[in-house]
Amino acid sequence: MTHVLLVDDEPSILEVLTAYFEKENWTVDTSMNGKEALAMIETAAYDIILLDLMLPDMTGEEICQRTRVTSDVPIIMLTAKSQEEDLINGIVIGADDYIKKPFSPKEVVVRTKALLRRIGMTKNDQTDVVRSFNKKALIINEETKSVTAYHEAVALTPIEYKLLTALARYPDRVYSRADLLDRLEDDGVYVEGYERVIDTHIKNLRKKIEQDSKSPDFIVTVFGMGYKFSGKVDRDDITF
């Protein structure tokens, strides 16, 4: 059963969203402040978190940053902010998506379920594929959804992981930013995003998997076109 944490200081929003998610047979926890939410995140295994940016004791951005230190749980920010820079900042600190207020409860449920499907977090979306590149400099394990770079485990956000696996599936294939945005959308479900959001995710991803993010071995910029994966598949690996 999917377990969601709703963090918002408006009781009416929590009440309505709880009712909608419980109709989906999800387990719902709620919190109205950041300190309590962080304690809940430390003690429970959530499948996804919906996080308001404006809380009485701390910002949603701070909660997201602190959560990302130890967890890659998907995070959707609920925000009244609409400026591009504000939304990109949310992606930089580790959010996977955002929903602008005001919103309809049905939209929130649909967008939340779509994100879980896109990042492969549904219970029945498991594979047993392990693939390595550049003499095991990079290893992607799709069974455990884990990544090792230069013999060090790296913690990727769900969106970073999704981008990496999409690119690595077809080495040397060039993806435009629009192509990669499409990869992060579910069938027929529109997810707001700017092409600059892809650049931000790629920048963060490179910092985690590359020895030199300014001279990458794996995720290479194809100027004027987009990005491609340049890692070489190790011959003894299982293929996708």
C-alpha positions in Angstrom: 0.0 0.0 0.0 1.4 3.4 -1.0 2.3 5.6 2.0 2.2 9.4 1.5 3.1 12.2 3.9 1.2 15.5 3.4 2.9 18.6 5.0 0.9 21.8 4.9 -0.2 24.3 7.6 -3.7 24.7 6.2 -6.0 22.1 7.9 -8.6 22.3 5.1 -6.0 21.3 2.5 -4.8 18.4 4.6 -8.4 17.3 5.2 -9.4 17.3 1.5 -6.2 15.7 0.2 -6.3 13.0 2.9 -9.9 12.1 1.8 -8.9 11.9 -1.9 -5.8 9.8 -1.2 -7.7 7.5 1.1 -10.2 6.9 -1.7 -7.2 5.5 -3.6 -6.5 3.1 -0.6 -3.3 4.9 0.3 -2.0 5.3 3.8 -1.9 9.0 4.7 0.1 10.8 7.4 -0.1 14.6 7.9 1.9 17.3 9.5 1.4 21.0 9.9 5.0 22.1 10.7 8.5 21.3 9.6 10.0 20.0 12.8 7.3 17.3 13.2 7.5 16.5 9.5 11.3 15.9 9.7 10.8 13.6 12.7 8.2 11.6 10.8 10.4 11.3 7.7 13.2 9.9 9.9 11.0 7.2 11.4 8.7 6.1 8.6 9.3 4.8 5.1 7.2 7.0 2.8 6.7 6.4 -0.9 6.2 10.1 -1.6 6.0 13.4 0.2 3.9 16.4 -0.7 5.5 19.5 0.9 4.1 23.0 1.2 6.8 25.7 0.9 5.4 28.1 3.5 5.3 26.6 7.0 5.2 28.3 10.3 8.6 27.1 11.7 10.7 26.6 8.6 10.5 26.7 4.9 9.7 23.7 2.7 13.1 24.3 0.9 14.9 23.7 4.2 12.9 20.5 4.9 13.6 19.3 1.3 17.4 19.9 1.7 17.5 18.2 5.1 15.6 15.2 3.8 17.8 14.8 0.8 20.8 14.3 3.1 19.6 10.8 4.0 16.7 10.0 1.6 15.8 9.9 -2.1 12.1 9.7 -1.4 10.1 11.5 -4.2 9.1 15.1 -3.1 6.4 17.2 -4.7 6.4 20.9 -3.6 3.1 22.6 -3.2 3.7 26.3 -3.9 2.0 29.6 -4.5 5.3 30.8 -6.1 5.2 31.0 -9.9 8.4 32.6 -10.9 10.7 30.4 -13.0 13.7 31.0 -10.7 11.7 29.9 -7.6 10.7 26.7 -9.3 14.2 25.9 -10.6 15.5 26.5 -7.1 13.2 23.8 -5.9 14.6 21.4 -8.4 18.2 22.4 -7.4 17.6 21.5 -3.8 16.1 18.1 -4.6 12.4 18.3 -5.4 11.1 16.1 -8.1 8.0 18.1 -9.2 5.9 21.0 -8.1 2.2 21.8 -8.1 1.1 25.4 -8.1 -1.6 26.7 -5.7 -4.5 26.9 -6.1 -5.0 23.4 -7.3 -7.8 20.8 -7.5 -7.4 17.7 -5.2 -8.0 15.5 -8.2 -5.1 17.1 -10.0 -2.8 16.5 -7.0 -3.7 12.8 -6.9 -3.2 12.4 -10.6 0.1 14.2 -10.6 1.3 12.2 -7.6 0.4 8.9 -9.1 2.0 9.9 -12.4 5.3 10.8 -10.7 5.4 7.5 -9.0 4.8 5.7 -12.3 7.4 7.8 -14.1 10.2 7.1 -11.6 9.4 3.4 -11.4 8.5 3.4 -7.7 5.3 1.4 -8.1 5.4 -1.9 -6.3 5.2 -4.0 -9.5 7.8 -2.1 -11.5 10.9 -4.1 -10.6 13.7 -5.5 -12.8 16.8 -7.5 -12.2 19.1 -5.7 -14.5 22.6 -4.6 -13.5 24.7 -2.8 -16.0 28.2 -1.3 -15.7 30.2 1.1 -17.8 33.9 2.1 -18.3 35.3 -0.9 -16.5 32.8 -0.7 -13.7 33.4 3.0 -13.1 29.6 3.4 -13.2 27.2 0.7 -12.1 23.4 0.9 -12.4 21.4 -1.7 -10.5 17.8 -1.5 -11.6 16.7 -4.1 -9.1 17.8 -2.1 -6.1 17.5 1.2 -8.0 21.0 2.1 -6.8 24.0 3.6 -8.6 27.8 3.3 -7.8 30.3 5.8 -9.3 34.0 5.1 -9.0 33.4 2.5 -6.3 31.3 5.0 -4.2 27.5 4.7 -3.7 25.8 7.8 -4.8 22.4 9.0 -3.7 20.3 10.2 -6.7 17.0 11.8 -6.5 14.3 9.8 -8.4 14.3 12.2 -11.3 18.1 12.1 -11.6 17.9 8.3 -11.5 15.2 8.3 -14.2 17.3 10.6 -16.4 20.4 8.5 -16.0 18.7 5.3 -16.9 17.0 6.8 -19.8 20.2 8.2 -21.3 22.2 5.0 -20.4 19.7 2.7 -22.1 20.8 4.0 -25.5 24.5 5.1 -25.4 25.4 7.8 -27.9 21.8 8.6 -28.7 21.2 12.3 -28.5 18.2 13.5 -26.5 17.0 17.1 -26.7 15.9 18.8 -23.5 12.3 18.4 -24.7 12.8 14.7 -25.3 14.1 14.4 -21.7 11.1 16.4 -20.4 8.8 14.0 -22.2 10.6 11.1 -20.5 9.6 12.5 -17.2 6.0 12.7 -18.1 3.4 9.9 -18.0 1.2 9.0 -20.9 -1.1 12.0 -21.6 -0.3 13.6 -18.2 1.2 17.1 -18.5 3.9 18.0 -16.1 4.9 21.7 -16.0 8.5 22.2 -16.6 11.0 24.4 -18.4 13.9 23.1 -20.5 16.2 24.8 -18.0 14.9 22.3 -15.4 16.6 19.5 -17.4 19.9 21.5 -17.4 19.7 21.8 -13.6 19.0 18.0 -13.1 21.9 17.2 -15.5 24.3 19.5 -13.6 23.4 17.9 -10.3 23.7 14.4 -11.8 27.1 15.1 -13.1 28.3 16.3 -9.8 27.4 12.9 -8.3 28.6 10.5 -11.0 31.5 12.2 -12.8 35.1 12.5 -11.7 35.2 16.0 -13.3 31.7 17.4 -13.9 33.2 20.0 -16.2 34.8 17.3 -18.4 32.3 14.5 -18.1 32.9 10.9 -19.2 29.2 9.8 -19.1 26.7 12.6 -19.7 28.0 14.7 -22.5 26.5 17.9 -23.9 25.9 17.9 -27.7 25.9 21.7 -28.3 22.7 23.0 -29.9 21.0 19.6 -29.6 20.9 18.3 -26.0 22.7 15.4 -24.2 23.9 11.9 -24.8 25.4 9.1 -22.7 29.0 8.3 -23.7 29.8 5.5 -21.3 31.1 2.3 -22.8 29.1 -0.9 -21.7 31.2 -3.5 -20.0 31.0 -6.7 -22.1 30.2 -9.1 -19.3 27.1 -7.2 -18.2 23.5 -8.0 -18.6 21.9 -5.7 -21.2 18.7 -3.8 -20.8 
